[in-house]
Amino acid sequence: ALGLARAIGPAEPYGNVSTGFRAPNLDERYFNHTVHGGLRLFGNPDLVSETANSYEVGPRTSSSAPDWVRTARFSAYRTDADNLITFQYIGQLYGVPRFQYVNVRNARIQGLEAELRLRWNRAELGVSGTLPRGWDRDSGQPLQDIGPTPAMIEAVIPISAVLPNGTIGARLRWADAVTV
């Protein structure tokens, strides 16, 4: 991995380039059981190791940001993976959906992430979200296990009048449907 960041006042533009390697684990090779209450997942002993090149750029807050801005970050990322280890639907048998681990020869995962946490005294408000996308670059088909588009709002309020150093928090999370 190689990264570069430079603080410019309260902002810090940054970039990161990295490579990765991951060998299939024993479950991905030999698992054969029911998961998630009713679907069957099979391992694949023919899986090969995946390799990837990843890139990320964006601005984030620096150490000279105002105290009321706890953190702020916006980033764009991309990963190009060879032999990505994932799973695919292989049909039903007696009404039971079946999936198997496979390698996707040429996959791309990319997206945007944003996070903002503000502070006033000891109270905090946080907002974050991610827009992920992933597909097989050979077929154009979306990857099944990239996950949904999540968003979150969180509030943390001090209750030191009732409990020393105590806080109470509330979090609202939303996740879009996975369409594949």
C-alpha positions as CSV (number, residue, x, y, z in Angstrom):
1,A,0.0,0.0,0.0
2,L,1.1,3.5,-0.7
3,G,-0.7,6.6,0.5
4,L,-0.3,10.3,0.4
5,A,-2.0,13.0,2.3
6,R,-1.4,16.7,2.8
7,A,-3.1,19.0,5.2
8,I,-4.3,22.3,3.7
9,G,-5.9,24.2,6.6
10,P,-8.8,22.2,8.0
11,A,-8.9,19.9,5.0
12,E,-6.6,17.0,4.0
13,P,-6.8,15.6,0.5
14,Y,-5.6,12.1,0.4
15,G,-5.0,9.2,-2.0
16,N,-4.2,5.5,-1.5
17,V,-3.1,2.8,-3.9
18,S,-2.8,-0.8,-2.7
19,T,-2.6,-4.4,-3.9
20,G,-4.0,-7.4,-2.2
21,F,-4.0,-11.2,-2.2
22,R,-6.4,-13.6,-0.6
23,A,-6.4,-17.4,-0.7
24,P,-9.7,-19.2,-0.4
25,N,-10.4,-20.4,3.1
26,L,-11.6,-23.9,4.1
27,D,-15.3,-22.9,4.1
28,E,-15.1,-21.5,0.6
29,R,-13.5,-24.7,-0.6
30,Y,-15.4,-27.5,1.3
31,F,-18.5,-26.1,3.1
32,N,-21.7,-28.0,2.4
33,H,-24.6,-27.0,4.7
34,T,-27.8,-25.0,5.1
35,V,-27.4,-21.3,5.9
36,H,-29.7,-18.3,6.6
37,G,-32.6,-20.6,7.6
38,G,-33.1,-22.5,4.3
39,L,-30.6,-22.1,1.5
40,R,-27.9,-24.5,0.7
41,L,-24.3,-23.3,0.2
42,F,-21.6,-25.4,-1.3
43,G,-17.8,-25.0,-1.3
44,N,-15.7,-25.2,-4.4
45,P,-12.3,-27.1,-4.1
46,D,-11.3,-25.6,-7.5
47,L,-11.2,-22.0,-6.3
48,V,-8.0,-20.1,-6.9
49,S,-6.6,-17.1,-5.0
50,E,-7.8,-13.7,-5.7
51,T,-5.6,-10.6,-6.3
52,A,-6.7,-7.0,-6.4
53,N,-5.5,-3.5,-7.1
54,S,-7.4,-0.8,-5.1
55,Y,-7.5,3.0,-5.3
56,E,-9.1,5.6,-3.0
57,V,-9.1,9.4,-3.2
58,G,-10.9,12.2,-1.3
59,P,-10.8,14.9,1.2
60,R,-11.0,14.5,5.0
61,T,-10.7,16.8,8.0
62,S,-7.2,17.5,9.2
63,S,-6.0,18.1,12.8
64,S,-6.6,21.8,12.4
65,A,-10.3,21.4,11.7
66,P,-12.7,23.3,14.1
67,D,-13.4,21.4,17.4
68,W,-17.1,21.2,16.5
69,V,-16.2,19.1,13.5
70,R,-15.2,15.7,14.9
71,T,-14.6,14.1,11.5
72,A,-15.6,14.7,7.9
73,R,-14.7,12.5,4.9
74,F,-15.7,12.0,1.4
75,S,-14.1,9.3,-0.8
76,A,-14.3,7.5,-4.1
77,Y,-12.9,4.0,-4.3
78,R,-12.3,1.4,-6.9
79,T,-11.0,-2.2,-6.7
80,D,-10.2,-4.3,-9.8
81,A,-10.0,-7.9,-8.7
82,D,-8.8,-11.0,-10.6
83,N,-10.5,-14.2,-9.5
84,L,-12.7,-12.5,-6.9
85,I,-14.1,-15.1,-4.6
86,T,-17.8,-14.8,-4.4
87,F,-20.9,-17.0,-4.7
88,Q,-23.5,-17.6,-7.3
89,Y,-27.0,-19.1,-7.5
90,I,-26.9,-22.6,-9.1
91,G,-30.6,-23.5,-9.0
92,Q,-33.1,-25.2,-6.7
93,L,-33.4,-28.8,-5.7
94,Y,-36.7,-29.9,-4.0
95,G,-37.5,-26.2,-3.5
96,V,-34.3,-25.4,-1.7
97,P,-32.2,-22.6,-3.3
98,R,-28.6,-23.6,-3.8
99,F,-25.5,-21.4,-4.0
100,Q,-21.8,-22.2,-4.6
101,Y,-18.6,-20.3,-4.2
102,V,-17.0,-19.3,-7.5
103,N,-14.2,-17.1,-8.9
104,V,-15.2,-14.1,-10.9
105,R,-12.3,-13.8,-13.4
106,N,-12.4,-10.0,-13.9
107,A,-14.5,-8.1,-11.2
108,R,-14.8,-4.4,-10.4
109,I,-16.1,-2.9,-7.1
110,Q,-16.4,0.8,-6.8
111,G,-18.4,3.4,-5.0
112,L,-18.6,6.6,-2.9
113,E,-18.5,7.0,0.9
114,A,-19.3,10.0,3.0
115,E,-19.2,10.6,6.8
116,L,-19.8,13.7,8.9
117,R,-19.7,13.8,12.7
118,L,-20.4,17.1,14.5
119,R,-20.0,17.9,18.2
120,W,-21.5,20.5,20.5
121,N,-20.3,20.3,24.1
122,R,-20.5,16.5,24.6
123,A,-23.4,15.9,22.3
124,E,-22.7,14.5,18.8
125,L,-24.6,14.1,15.6
126,G,-23.3,11.8,12.9
127,V,-24.4,11.1,9.3
128,S,-22.8,8.5,6.9
129,G,-23.6,6.7,3.7
130,T,-22.1,4.5,1.1
131,L,-23.0,3.9,-2.6
132,P,-21.3,0.6,-3.6
133,R,-21.5,-1.1,-7.0
134,G,-19.8,-4.2,-8.3
135,W,-20.0,-6.2,-11.5
136,D,-18.3,-8.9,-13.6
137,R,-16.4,-7.0,-16.2
138,D,-16.5,-9.8,-18.7
139,S,-20.3,-10.4,-18.6
140,G,-21.5,-7.0,-17.2
141,Q,-23.6,-8.9,-14.6
142,P,-23.8,-7.3,-11.1
143,L,-22.1,-9.1,-8.3
144,Q,-24.5,-10.7,-5.8
145,D,-22.7,-10.1,-2.6
146,I,-21.6,-6.4,-2.8
147,G,-24.4,-5.5,-0.4
148,P,-27.0,-2.8,-0.2
149,T,-26.7,1.0,-0.2
150,P,-26.7,1.9,3.5
151,A,-27.2,5.3,5.3
152,M,-27.1,6.1,9.0
153,I,-28.0,9.0,11.3
154,E,-26.8,8.9,14.9
155,A,-27.3,11.2,17.8
156,V,-25.4,10.9,21.2
157,I,-26.5,13.1,24.1
158,P,-24.8,13.4,27.5
159,I,-26.9,12.4,30.6
160,S,-24.3,13.4,33.2
161,A,-27.0,14.9,35.4
162,V,-28.4,11.3,35.9
163,L,-25.2,9.2,35.4
164,P,-21.7,10.6,35.6
165,N,-20.0,10.5,32.1
166,G,-23.1,8.8,30.8
167,T,-24.6,9.2,27.4
168,I,-27.7,8.1,25.5
169,G,-27.6,7.4,21.8
170,A,-30.1,6.8,19.1
171,R,-29.2,5.4,15.6
172,L,-31.4,5.2,12.5
173,R,-30.1,2.9,9.8
174,W,-31.5,2.4,6.3
175,A,-30.4,-0.1,3.7
176,D,-31.6,-0.2,0.1
177,A,-32.8,-3.5,-1.4
178,V,-30.3,-5.8,-3.1
179,T,-31.8,-6.3,-6.6
180,V,-29.9,-9.4,-7.7
